[in-house]
Each structure stands twice: as structure tokens, then as C-alpha cells.
Amino acid sequence: MDTWKYYDITHTFHTLMNPQSVEKIDELIGFLHMEPESTVLDVGCGKGEFLRRLANAVTINAIGVDLSPYTIAEAKERTKDLANESAITYVEADGKEFVSAQNSLFDLSICMGASWIFGDHRGTLEALKEITKDKGLIVVGEPYWKASPSDWYLKISEIKEDDFLHYHENIEVGEELGLRPVYTLDSSLDDWDRYEWLQSLATDHYLLEHPSDPDNEELRTKVEKYRQAYVKEGRNIFGWAIYVFRKM
């Protein structure tokens, strides 16, 4: 099954493609205190909801990059209702290659929930630091371990324990790179439940509406497996937070 088709189906009902609420995101945008006409880059932008909300709060010149043709198409559609003069360009591209080719520096660089693009959390911060202006902001969303996972969980979730760090370690990595941590936004269990169960709900609707899709068995199997991992263990041991750093 095509990876991007899978994520498009399972995230049909998601406004944000991460375990955060729109209310918390709006609050975070207010805390960023972005100046009008700020330049922004969002790598792994998904449906572009963060950029859309940011643009509704302050005029920006932004670029959203994602490798999924589905999310880029939806991002473009969602941005049509912007009420101000913000300019947002969406690019379907490999985020790592796009960043490597940049000659410009941004006031705000973002990568939420897509550190795999740059290898890991450290690689993401290193890459975004290179394209962020001095005194600019870097915003990343990254999982973290609340407790040590069992062998069963690692196997069924297809995650390695060293893929992710602990909450405080995600902050320390930024400090080691010379970045100043200024804010974090942690996901609650309710945020997690909404994110995970909306995937099951969306899959259920898709299976009913597309009974002859040859990918259905793989889709059903994957969603059930990941749901089992979340319900039995992941809900209690796996966290997710947004970290805000200042480049000094």
C-alpha cells in the first residue's frame, strides 16, 4: 500500500496531523509573537494547518514542504480562505533536499512530527539551525519516552528504543547545539486519544465506503496493529511535545 495513501486515509478527520489540540496550537501561535511579514518555513507541513492558523494571526511569507501529494493538495485548498495578505507557497518535495538547497534564512523554521526527514531530533535541529536567522525561532514536534517500552511494544509498533529520547533530553539536545529553549507544549492523554482513535474512525469509514479497494486488508491490519500497541502500552509510555528554541 502506498505510504501517502495510508496516511491520507487514516488522517482524514484530523485537523492537525499530530497529537495536539487546535486550541493549544492557537495559544502557541500567540506566544510566538511573530512580526508582520515574517518569513516562515514548515518542513513536513502536512495539511498546512499550522501555517494557515499562523497566517490568520499575522501576515507572513511562508513555504510549506511535504512529500505527500495528498496533503499538499489539501493544504492548498485549505489556504484559499485566508482573510489577510499572507503568502503561503506549498511545495511537494523531499524536505531534506529542499532545506539543503536553501540560500535564504527564515524568521521561523518548523518541523513538527517529521524528524525522520533529517534522521532524528538532533539532525532536525541541526538542519533548521542552519536556515534560521540569528534570534529567529525553531519549532519542532517530537515524541519522547515516558517509561521504558517492553520488547512486545517495540516489536508491534516497529519502533526502536533509541529512535527517541526522554522529554528533558529533547531539550538538552537543543542546548548542546547552542539553541535557547523558550517554551514547550506537551500533549495530554486526551490529545493522544483523539489523534489515535481518529485514525481508527477514519479507517472504519473508508472500509465501509470503499469495500472493493484491494488495499483494504493491509490498511485494516496495520491500523489494528498500531491501535493495539497504543491501547495496551503506548498510551502510558509514549509522549509527544512541541519544543520552541531561539537561535542565538
Secondary structure, DSSP 8 states (H G I E B T S, - for coil): --HHHHHHHHTTT-SSSSS--HHHHHHHHHHH---TTEEEEEET-TT-HHHHHHHHHS-EEEEEEES-HHHHHHHHHHGGG--S--EEEEEES-HHHHHHT--S-EEEEEEES-GGGGSSHHHHHHHHHHTEEEEEEEEEEEEEESS---HHHHHHHT--GGGS-BHHHHHHHHHHTTEEEEEEEE--HHHHHHHHHHHHHHHHHHHHH-TT-TTHHHHHHHHHHHHHHIIIIIHHHEEEEEEEEEE-
